[in-house]
Amino acid sequence: MAKLRARDGIELYAEAHGAGPTVLFSCGYVTTRENFRPQVEPLVAAGFHVLLWDYRGHGDSDAPSDPDAYSFELVLDDLGRVLDWGAGGEAAVLAGFSFGGAASLHFALRHPERVRALALIDTGPGFKNPEAQARWLAQVERIAHNVETRGLESFVASRAAATAIGRRPELPAAQRAASAIAKMQPHGVASFGRRVAGPVPPCIDELGGLAVPALVMVGEEDEAYLRAAEVLSARIPRAQRVVIPGAGHVVTIEAPDLVNRALIEFLGSLDHGG
């Protein structure tokens, strides 16, 4: 594990496992690297170098008190610094869940030379429709207000936690994810939502310019993202879509075996020789 220095001086938590082609996992809003813990051992065993990290305001990264320390541009720069540290100058596979998928898309569009492929998990390209964007901003504001007033232990015990730890909180992986979320600082999560995850810009019109292979994965019962997965797979030229049966939004925890199988098959199909 490591603490990396961000552009504005805060510390970011990152960890690396295994050896081989690099896969960088980026989590969703109000989650941490622990959401990808079920993926680490299988991917390492399959011959991949796995990087996990926590956004600013999340997990074991710093949570600045100044709301101005949270912006989408800073988060993309943070992602690049994790790659600088962990990928050794080589292009990497960016795997992103929910907000992490949107961040991975934007990074790939801006820095195509640094991205070998994309694994987009229960995510979308952002909202171009003003009404849909307004609904998303209102949802993020409700989450931000609730964690500020009730705390994150209350959040992981609420119905809203189904989008962060899955629908089976009794699973050991869900319990580990919930424990990590409960330890976070409410002000960091709230500021990240209002300044980063809420206003993330849409990139739907740019998807045709992505030249790398992409795996678009979505839970069969993740109604909020089924259409987004169809759009991503239709718009990205080299995309393939995999629907995980019986799973909701948090497929990495709810159906890890199916997710890992799909990831390893996709990663194994790539030309890692560059």
Secondary structure, 3 states (H helix, E strand, C coil): CEEEECCCCCEEEEEEECCCCEEEEECCCCCCHHHHHHHHHHHHHCCCEEEEECCCCCCCCCCCCCHHHCCHHHHHHHHHHHHHHHCCCCCEEEEEECHHHHHHHHHHHHCHHHEEEEEEECCCCCCCCHHHHHHHHHHHHHHHHHHHHHCHHHHHCCHHHHHHHCCCCCCHHHHHHHHHHHCCCHHHHHHHHHHHHCCCCCCHHHHHHCCCCEEEEEECCCCCCHHHHHHHHHHCCCEEEEEECCCCCCHHHHCHHHHHHHHHHHHHCCCCCC
